[in-house]
Amino acid sequence: MTRRVPYAWLQLSHEKRRLMAAIGGIMFAVILVFMQLGLRAALFDSSVRFHRSLDYDLVMLSPRTPFLAQTKEFPRNRLIQAAGFDGVESVSPLYTALARSYYEPTPDVHRKILVIGIDPKDTNIRLPGVNDFLFMLREPDTVIMDHFSRREFNPIIENFNNKVPVELMLNERHVRLIGLYGLGASFGVDGSVITSDLNFLRIMPSRSMGSIDLGLIRVTDGQSPETVQSELKHLLPNDVLVLSRLEYVQREVDYWNSSTPIGYIFTLGAVIGGIVGLIIVYQILYSDVANHLAEYATLKAMGYTNGFLSRLVLQEALILSVLSFIPALGLSMLLYSQAAEATQLPLSMTTERALAVLMMTILMCSISGLLAIRKLRGIDPAEVFA
C-alpha cells in the first residue's frame, strides 16, 4: 500500500521563515476581525443591559426618545391611564437623565453620569442589588452607584468599599453614597446611580413629578402581553409608544447600529480585516506558485492534472487558515479580557463568533487559493523547461 505524500505541508514547511511570516500576517487579519466583531457585539450588549435587567412585560416611552441616555419626557398620566386597563397588574414610573458628577478627591475627573429615579416603595425594580437599599433611598440626597461603572469612578467605589464616607456632587447637589448595585457601563453611559424619585427632582430641579421618561408595565398572569399592548396602542394617544421587551431592546440596538457611525465602523473594520487577510494569503500563495513553477510543471509533466494541482494549493490555504486561526483565537481571548477589564464592556468570546470567524478564515484562504491557482491552469511544462 503506497503512502500518500503530504505535498501541501512539505511545500509550506520547506521555507519556515516564509511560513511563519504567512501565519503572522493571517493572524493579524483574524485578530482584527475578532476585535471588530467583539467590540460591535459589546456595543449592542452593553447598550441594552439596563433594558434586559428590569422586570416588565411592556414599556412606555416617548416616540422622541432616541436611546437610554437621551430619553424624552412624557406625561405620567399616560402610565396612570395604562394602570387602569384590564390585564395590567402594575406599573412603575422611571426618571432618567444625565448629570455632571464631581468627586472632591479626584478634582480633575469630570464625567457625565446617568441618574435613574425610582419610587422607593416599588419593589418591582429588580435591578441586581437595588432592593436591598430601597428603604434607605427614602432619605434625602442618597444614591447608590453602579459597581461596574468605568474606572474613572473607581476612587469613589474603592473608598466606599473601604468604609470611607463618600459624598459627591451631581449637578451641584451634594449627595451621599449609601450602596452599590451591579449593571455595567456602555458606549453611551460611563456610569450610573439610582436614587428616589424625590431625590432625582432635587438633582434635576428643572424636572417635575408629572413628567417621566420610562413606564414599566407588568401584565396580569394569564394575559397575553401582545393583546394588552395592542389594546393600549389603540386607546392611548400617539404621544407615547408601548413596546414589548424585545421591541424595546431592538429599538436601542437599531439606534446604535444605524443612527450612529459606531456600529458601521465596527462592521467596516471586520470587512477590512477580511480583505486584508485575503490579500495577504493571495500574495503568499501566488508567490509560492511563482517560486515553485518548475516543481509544479514537473508534476504536470508526470501526469498530474490541473485538478490535483488546484487541490494542492487549496490544501496549503486550508493549512494556513487553521495554523493561523488557533493562535489568533487565543490572543483574541486575551485581548478581550484586557479590554473588558479596562472598559467594563461585556467583551467575551462566544462559540458562535469563534466558529463564524473560523469559517470566514477558511473561506478567505480558499478564495485566495483559487485566485492564486489561475497561473497553474495554463502552465506548459515544455515552456517552463525550454
N, C-alpha and C positions, 0 to 999 in steps of 0.2 A: 504493500500500500504506500503510495507516494505521499510525502509530507508537503503540505501547502507552504509556499514561501510567502512570508509577510512583506510583500514588496512595498506596500504603502508605509509601514513603520520603518523599514530599512531606509527607504528614501528620505523620510523626515529626520531620522536619528543619525543619518550619515554626517550631517553638519550640525553638531549640537548647539553651537552658538546661535546659528540661524533659527534652530528650533526654539531655543529659549527666548530669543527676540520675538519670534512669532507668537509664542504663548503670552509673553508680556504685553504685546500690542492688543491681542484679542481680550486679555484680562481687563485692560484699561477700558475698552469699549463696553464690556459686560458690566463692570463695576459702575460705569457712568449710567447705564440703563437701569441697573438696580437702584442706584441712589435717586434718579429722577422719578422712577415709579414709586419708590418708598416715600419720598417727600410728597408726591402727589396724593398718595393714599393717606399720609399723615395729615395733609391739609384737609381732606374731606372728613376723616375720622375725628380729628380734634375739633372741627367746626360744629359737629353735632353731638359732642359729649354731653352738653347740657340738655339737649333735646331728648336724648335717649335715657338720661338719668332720672328724669321726672316721671311721676306717676300720673298718667292721664290717658284717656281714650281719644279725646278731641281737644284741639287747641284753638283759641280765638285770638286773632291779631288784626292789626290794621293792614289793609292792602298796600299801604305805602311803606311798610316795613321791608327793607332790603335784606337785612341779616341781623343776627342777635345783638351785636354791639351798636346797631343803629336803629333800634326799634322806634316806631312812631306811636303816639298815644291814641287811644280811642275811648269813648265814654264807658265808664264802669257799668252804667245802666244796662248796656248790651249783655254783659255777663249775668247781671241780675235777672234780665229777661230770660236768658237761657236756663237759669236755675229753676224757673217755673215750668219748664216743659216736662211733659211725661217722658219718662225714660232717662232723665238726668238725675243722677244720685247726688252729686255735689259739684261745686265749682270753687276754684282758687284763683284770686287775682294776684298778679305779679307785677312789680315795678322794676324796670331795668334802665340803667343809664351809665355812661362813662363819667368818672370823676377824676380830678387831679389828686394824686397821692403824694404825701410828703412825710418823711420819717427823719426826725432830727439827727440821729446818729449817722445817717447817710445823706447829708445835705446835697450832694451832687447828683443824686438819683431822683429824677422826675419822671414818673410814669403815669399813664392813664390806667385806671383800674375799673373793672366792671362792678357796679354796685347793684345788688339784687335785693329788692324789698319784698318781704312776705308778711302775711298775717301770722304772728307767733302763736295764735290759738289754733292754727290749721295744721294738724298732724299729717296731712296728706302730701306735704312737700318732702318727698322721700329721697332727697339727695344724700349720699353717704356721709353720715356723721352729723347731719343737721338737727335731727330731732332731739339729740342729747342737749342742745343748747337753746331750745325754743323758749323755755321759761325765762332764762337769763336774758334773752334778747328783748324782753319786755322793758328792761331797764333803759333809761335814756342813753343815747350815744354809745351803744355797744355794737360790736360787729364780730363775726367770725370770718376767718380768711381761708382761702383755698391753700391747703398744704403743698399742692403741686404747682403753685404759681412759678413764674420764671425766676431764675437765680438772682435777679436784681432785688427780689423781695426776700431773699434768704436771711439777711440780718434780722428782719422782723420775726420770721418764723423761728430762727435759732434762739433769739432772745426769749421768745415766748416759751419754747421748749425748755429753756434753762431757768424758768420761773422768774424771769426779769419782767416787771410790769411794762407793757407795750402800749404806748399811746401814739397815734399818728393823726395826720390831718387829711381829711377828704374834703376838697372844695372849701378850704379854710375853716372847716368844722373839726374840732378835736373829738376823736372817738377812741374808745378803749377796746383792745382786742381781748376777747374772752374765750376763744376756742378756735379749733381748726377743723376743716372738713376736707373731703377729697373729691376733686373734679378733674383739674388739669387745664393747662394753657392751650391756646390755639393760635393760628396765624393772626386772628383779629383781636384776641384778648390775651394780654400778658399775665393777668391775674384777676381774681375776683374776690369780693367779700359779700356776705349775706347779712342782712340786718332786718329789723322790723319795718313795717310799712311807715310807722310814725317816724322812726329814725331816718328812713330814706327821705322823707319830706324835709327833715331838718338838714340833711346833707344837700338836698336839691330844693332850695327854697322857692324856686320858680314853678315847681310842680304842685299839683293839687290831688287830693284823695280821690276826686271824681274821675280822673283820667289814668288809665292803666296801660301797660304795654303788652301783657300776655294774660290770657284767661285759660286756665286748665279746666277741662270738663271731664267728669267721670260718669260713665253710663251705668245705669242700674243693671245688676246681674240679670242675665237672660235677655237683655235688649241688644239689638244689633247696632254697633256704633255707626255703621253705614246708613241705617234707617234714621237714626237720631240726627246724624249730620245732614241728611237730605231735608228733613223737616226744618231744622234750624236755618239752613240756607234759604229755604222757601219763605220763611216767616220773618226773618231778621232783615233789617235794611242792608244795603250793599256797602255801608261804611265799615264793615268788618268781614273778615274771612273766617270760615270754620273749616279746619283741616284735620285730617286723621294724623296719627303718629307718622306713618310712612310719608304722607304728603308734606308734613312739616319738615321732616328730615330731608326729603328730596328737594324741597324749596331752598333750604340752606346750601345743599350741595350744588344745586344748579347755579346759585348766585356765585359761588367761588369758582365754578367751572367755566361759566360763560360770561358773567358780568365783570369779572376781574381778569387781568392778564396772568395771574399766578398759575391757575390750572393749565392755561395754554402753554405757558413757558415750560412747565414740568413735562407736559406731553411732548412738546417740541424737542426738549432735551433728550428724552428717551428715543425719539425718532433719529435725532442726530447721532446718538450713541450707536444705534444700529447701523446707520450709514457709514460711520467711521470704521466700525468693525468689519463691515462688508468690504470696504476699500482696502483695509489692512490685509485681510485674508486673500483678497484677489491679487494684490501685489505679491504676496508671499508665494501663492500657488503659481501665478503666472511666471514669476522669476524662477521657481523650481522647474517648471516645464521648459523654459528657455535655456536654463543652465544644463539640463539633462536631456536636451533634444536628441543627442546621439543615442543615449540609452533607450529612449522611447522608440526611436527609429529602429534600433536593433530588435526590440521586442516585436515591432510591427513586421520586420523582415522575417522573423522566426515564425510568423503566422498568427500572432496575437491580433485580435480585432480591435476596431475603434471602440467597441463597447467595453472590452476589457480595459483599455487604457483610460476610458472615461470613468469606469468604476474605480480604478486605481487612484485617480485624482480625487474622486468623491470620498474614498476611504481616508485619504490624507486629510480632507476637510473635516470629516467626522472625528478623526483622532484629535485634530487641533481643537475642535469645539469642546470635546469632553475634557481634554487636558487643561484647557483654559477656564472652563466653567467651574470646575471643582475648587481651585484656589480662589477664584473670583467670588464664589458664593461665601467661602469662609471669611474673606476680607470684608465683604459687604455686610455680613452679620456683625463683625467687629465695629465697622463704621456706623451701622445702625445703633448699636449700643451706646457708642460715644456721643452720637448726635442726639439720641433720646435723653441722655443724662444732661447734656448741655442746654437743650431747648425745652425739655419737658413735653415734647411732642410724642404721640404714640407711634414710634418707629420700631417696627419689628418685622422679621422675616416671616412670610406665610408660605405654606406649601404650594398654594395656587400660584403665587408670584414666582417662586423658585422654578416650578415646572414650566410656567409661561416663558420665563427668560431662557430656560434650557432649550425649549422648542425654538425660540427665536434665534438662539445662538447656533443651533444645528441648521436651521433654515438659512441664516445669514452665511454660514460657511459653505453650505451646499450651493447656494446661488453663486457665490464667489468661485466655487469649483467649476460649476457649469460654464461660467464666463471664461475661466482660465483654460478649459479643455478645447476651446474652439481652435486653438493653434494646432492641436494634435490631429484634428479630423482631416486636415488637408495635407498632412505630412507625407512626403515621399522619401522612403529610405534611400533611394538612388541619389536624390538631390543632396541629402544630408552628408553622404559619404563621397560625393563626387569631388 
